[in-house]
């Protein structure tokens, strides 16, 4: 198809093109762009329930700079993302390599791997809450059965253990997603390459790092990008499992911002959201720069 | 030991790890739901089989989970329909008409679904309450549609691209309008793609939490994830049995969909990623 013959289209065809794009564009404009714009505008305002809205320009952002709980939430969000995403990549890779093999019941096993991804996070978080239950949870039972400790462990009671409890629950849900994406990459590699490498005497690990990974690198980066963006805005799992506790140590930026919306401080809450938005944007740009997406399209 | 034997053992242990990792929480959820007491793993306690938890879901009016499930199914179906419709129109336009900056436009549309939800939810709340939509299906179905449209648009674009334009030309010669071509020729030809787009938008809106939490103030209007997340029980004791029974009922439609349409889902999810 010729690239730039837009101007050659007849008036009638231009109208059709426009009308076909209109529903999608208007949905996105009305329910994504206008709210985002509103949040940006709000972040420059004092917007409290029962008080008249007032333009205060950068005062909210000044407050952010000295708000220790906010920086704690940003630190948690970044730490959570950059520990959980690589971990999920490793687990996802194991799943993907396995699913790419000619194992029996491959279709069924693929479906089973997909199930954690398909289950609503808020609902599985409730199951994790029961697993981590102090008195009779499954995790307690496993730890005692394995003889690791005989004392009751309060999994969600300390900042450190709650952090890892969240990472495990999050990985359960998202490693399958990474696996499915990587699997698509693996199955696109022709078997001929492997056969040739084996004839040349290449080992297991050599083949993996020197052949497999370089070929599917763009796909790995795409999976990492999706997961990182998703992890930076994590909300539902933490909301159900720890509520940001103990003592605000596991409050992600989304949880922290939500607390202000709940108490009616829309201006400051918007300011927190805008900050998260900017962080997400910058990190995405970094990914896209390293991967050089779009060159192939 | 031979290399093939090592590979066999590695594969087998990876398989066990995968199955245990993926299924344990769900099996635990299920066992708790059919247990008389949720503390069956504590010392001196035993597992006693009972269907009481499921019975109370139906009989007890203080557990309105069936309402939440209906809300969720309705909102997700409306969203999925709107997504396949609006996404299909746009995908048709983008694959059939020559357009400047096409890939830029496509990346821009995909970028929409990458914004943090928290950065729009407060304004959506104000918007919906000024329209008087809070607690209605509209308040959730419209933002969900906007949110999942980029995905269904990408999936459908992938599929529509593969359909030869000769089909369109034949249709045009026969005097069909573009919209007739889309619904009578393209949609039936791209059925697996339509399916993928429908199922994925359904799952995404069924699972969404933050919008559903903020945009419903009345407990009867909640969706099932919010209903289950906020359920604490009347007497301080968390009724784990009922919650797990409700969870099992709530996740069974998505699990069924996953088992049956595994191929469509994988196609839909990976199409975009592989393309980038």
Interface residues (C-beta under 8 A of the other chain):
Chain A: X1 X2 X3 X4 X5 X6 X8 X9 X13 X16 X17 X20 X21 X23 X24 X25 X27 X28 X30 X31 X32 X34 X35 X36 X38 X39 X42 X91 X94 X95 X97 X98 X101 X103 X107 X109 X110 X111 X112 X113 X114 X115 X116 X118 X119 X120 X121 X122 X123 X124 X125 X126 X127 X128 X130 X131 X135 X136 X137 X138 X140 X141 X172 X175 X176 X177 X180 X181 X183 X184 X185 X188 X218 X219 X222 X223 X226 X229 X232 X233 X235 X236 X239 X240 X253 X254 X257 X258 X261 X266 X269 X270 X272 X273 X274 X276 X277 X280 X284 X293 X294 X297
Chain B: X11 X14 X15 X17 X18 X19 X21 X22 X23 X24 X25 X26 X28 X29 X32 X38 X39 X40 X41 X42 X45 X82 X85 X86 X87 X89 X90 X92 X93 X94 X97 X98 X99 X100 X103 X106 X107 X109 X111 X112 X114 X115 X116 X117 X118 X119 X120 X121 X122 X123 X124 X125 X126 X127 X142 X143 X145 X146 X147 X149 X150 X153 X178 X203 X206 X207 X209 X210 X213 X214 X224 X225 X226 X228 X229 X240 X243 X244 X247 X250 X251 X254 X255 X257 X258 X259 X262 X265 X266 X269 X270 X273 X274 X275 X276
